[in-house]
Amino acid sequence: MILGGRLYATQNGSRWTKEGFACRAGYGIASVGAYSAKQITLLCAGDAGLGSTRKVLYASSDGGAQFTKAGSPPRGGDGGLLADPTPRHVLVASASGATFIYASTDGGRHWRTAKSLDDGGLGWNDFGFTTATQGVAVEGTSAFGTTHLWLTRNAGRTWQTVKF
């Protein structure tokens, strides 16, 4: 859980402890992702400007006891939402003037743009994976009057809209 820019963890759901991790000065925790109880990723964002933020991904393989810098997703979009469908696949959904999904297949060292939408920055509201290869993302909100459900069946390499 993120509270006041700090990360809190629990083993039992009733007792929470503040973790020692903090993003560097001027950055805040934008999202937390977890492949398992041991493998956790954090996305820090800061240095905002013209519809973009600098993003830094940190990873822990010991349940959050220690984090190391894993890489830097592209700047496009403000902050982002993390999803970790496999130990090596990390995805970031972000938006500002446009809407993006960035994907890494090597734990965050290298990134590519898996989806770019020129939609005026409708953004993502739900983003996650139900299996190692199947993921969903909801673009937009009812407040904007436009929503789309996007689906991937290949771990985020490609995304298609779902009609219903």
C-alpha positions as CSV (number, residue, x, y, z in Angstrom):
1,M,0.0,0.0,0.0
2,I,1.1,3.6,-0.7
3,L,0.3,6.2,1.9
4,G,1.9,9.7,2.0
5,G,4.4,8.7,-0.6
6,R,5.7,5.8,1.5
7,L,5.4,2.1,1.0
8,Y,3.7,-0.1,3.7
9,A,3.5,-3.9,3.8
10,T,1.6,-6.5,5.7
11,Q,1.9,-10.3,6.2
12,N,-1.5,-10.8,7.7
13,G,-3.7,-7.8,6.6
14,S,-4.0,-6.3,10.1
15,R,-0.5,-5.2,11.0
16,W,1.2,-2.8,8.6
17,T,4.9,-1.7,8.7
18,K,6.5,1.1,6.9
19,E,9.1,-0.1,4.4
20,G,12.5,1.7,4.1
21,F,12.2,2.4,0.4
22,A,11.7,6.0,-0.8
23,C,11.9,7.4,-4.3
24,R,14.7,9.9,-4.9
25,A,13.9,13.6,-4.0
26,G,11.3,15.1,-6.2
27,Y,9.8,11.8,-7.2
28,G,6.9,9.8,-5.8
29,I,5.7,6.2,-5.9
30,A,3.3,6.1,-8.9
31,S,2.4,2.4,-8.7
32,V,3.3,-0.9,-7.1
33,G,3.3,-4.2,-9.0
34,A,3.9,-7.8,-7.7
35,Y,4.5,-11.0,-9.6
36,S,4.6,-12.8,-6.2
37,A,5.1,-12.1,-2.5
38,K,8.8,-12.0,-3.1
39,Q,9.1,-10.3,-6.5
40,I,7.8,-6.7,-6.2
41,T,8.3,-3.7,-8.5
42,L,7.8,0.0,-7.8
43,L,7.4,2.8,-10.3
44,C,8.7,6.2,-9.2
45,A,7.7,9.3,-11.3
46,G,8.9,12.9,-11.2
47,D,10.5,15.7,-13.2
48,A,7.2,16.4,-14.9
49,G,6.9,18.5,-18.1
50,L,4.8,18.8,-21.2
51,G,2.7,15.7,-20.7
52,S,5.5,13.5,-19.5
53,T,7.3,12.4,-16.4
54,R,10.6,10.7,-15.9
55,K,9.9,7.2,-14.7
56,V,12.2,4.9,-12.8
57,L,11.5,1.2,-12.1
58,Y,12.8,-0.5,-9.0
59,A,12.7,-4.2,-8.3
60,S,12.9,-6.4,-5.2
61,S,13.3,-10.2,-5.2
62,D,13.2,-10.5,-1.4
63,G,9.7,-9.3,-0.6
64,G,10.6,-5.6,-0.5
65,A,13.5,-5.8,2.0
66,Q,15.8,-4.2,-0.7
67,F,15.1,-2.6,-4.0
68,T,17.5,-2.0,-6.9
69,K,17.0,0.2,-9.9
70,A,15.8,-2.0,-12.8
71,G,15.4,0.6,-15.6
72,S,13.6,3.6,-16.9
73,P,10.4,3.4,-18.9
74,P,9.8,6.0,-21.6
75,R,8.9,9.5,-20.5
76,G,5.5,9.8,-22.3
77,G,2.6,10.2,-20.0
78,D,2.2,11.2,-16.4
79,G,3.2,8.5,-13.9
80,G,1.7,5.1,-14.7
81,L,0.2,1.8,-13.6
82,L,2.3,-1.3,-13.3
83,A,1.6,-4.9,-14.2
84,D,3.9,-7.9,-13.8
85,P,2.5,-10.9,-15.7
86,T,5.8,-12.9,-15.4
87,P,9.1,-12.5,-13.5
88,R,10.6,-10.9,-16.6
89,H,7.7,-9.1,-18.2
90,V,6.8,-5.6,-16.8
91,L,4.3,-3.3,-18.3
92,V,3.5,0.4,-17.6
93,A,0.2,2.0,-18.7
94,S,0.5,5.8,-18.8
95,A,-1.3,8.8,-20.3
96,S,-1.3,12.5,-20.8
97,G,-1.9,14.0,-24.2
98,A,-2.0,10.4,-25.5
99,T,-2.4,7.0,-23.9
100,F,0.4,4.5,-23.8
101,I,1.4,1.0,-22.8
102,Y,5.1,0.4,-22.4
103,A,6.5,-3.2,-22.2
104,S,9.8,-4.7,-21.1
105,T,10.7,-8.4,-21.5
106,D,13.9,-8.2,-19.5
107,G,12.8,-7.0,-16.1
108,G,12.8,-3.3,-17.0
109,R,16.2,-2.8,-18.6
110,H,14.8,-2.2,-22.2
111,W,11.4,-0.8,-23.2
112,R,9.2,-0.6,-26.2
113,T,5.9,1.0,-26.9
114,A,3.3,-1.8,-27.1
115,K,0.3,0.5,-27.6
116,S,0.0,4.2,-28.4
117,L,-3.4,5.8,-28.8
118,D,-3.9,9.4,-30.0
119,D,-7.0,9.7,-27.9
120,G,-6.4,13.0,-26.1
121,G,-5.1,11.2,-23.0
122,L,-8.2,9.3,-21.9
123,G,-5.9,7.2,-19.7
124,W,-6.2,3.8,-18.1
125,N,-8.4,3.0,-15.2
126,D,-7.9,-0.7,-14.8
127,F,-4.7,-2.5,-15.9
128,G,-3.6,-6.0,-15.0
129,F,-3.1,-9.6,-16.0
130,T,-5.2,-12.7,-15.2
131,T,-2.5,-15.1,-16.5
132,A,1.1,-14.8,-17.7
133,T,-0.2,-14.0,-21.2
134,Q,-3.7,-12.6,-20.8
135,G,-4.2,-9.0,-19.7
136,V,-6.8,-6.3,-19.8
137,A,-6.8,-2.5,-19.7
138,V,-9.8,-0.1,-19.5
139,E,-9.2,3.1,-21.5
140,G,-11.1,6.2,-20.5
141,T,-13.9,6.7,-18.0
142,S,-17.7,7.2,-18.2
143,A,-17.0,10.8,-17.1
144,F,-15.3,11.3,-20.5
145,G,-18.2,9.4,-22.2
146,T,-15.7,7.0,-23.9
147,T,-14.5,3.7,-22.6
148,H,-12.8,0.8,-24.4
149,L,-11.8,-2.6,-23.1
150,W,-8.4,-3.7,-24.4
151,L,-7.2,-7.3,-24.3
152,T,-3.8,-9.0,-24.8
153,R,-3.3,-12.7,-25.1
154,N,0.5,-12.6,-25.8
155,A,1.9,-11.0,-22.6
156,G,1.4,-7.5,-23.8
157,R,3.1,-7.6,-27.2
158,T,-0.2,-6.7,-29.0
159,W,-3.5,-5.3,-27.8
160,Q,-7.0,-5.5,-29.4
161,T,-10.3,-3.8,-28.4
162,V,-13.0,-6.1,-27.2
163,K,-16.5,-5.4,-28.5
164,F,-19.4,-6.2,-26.2
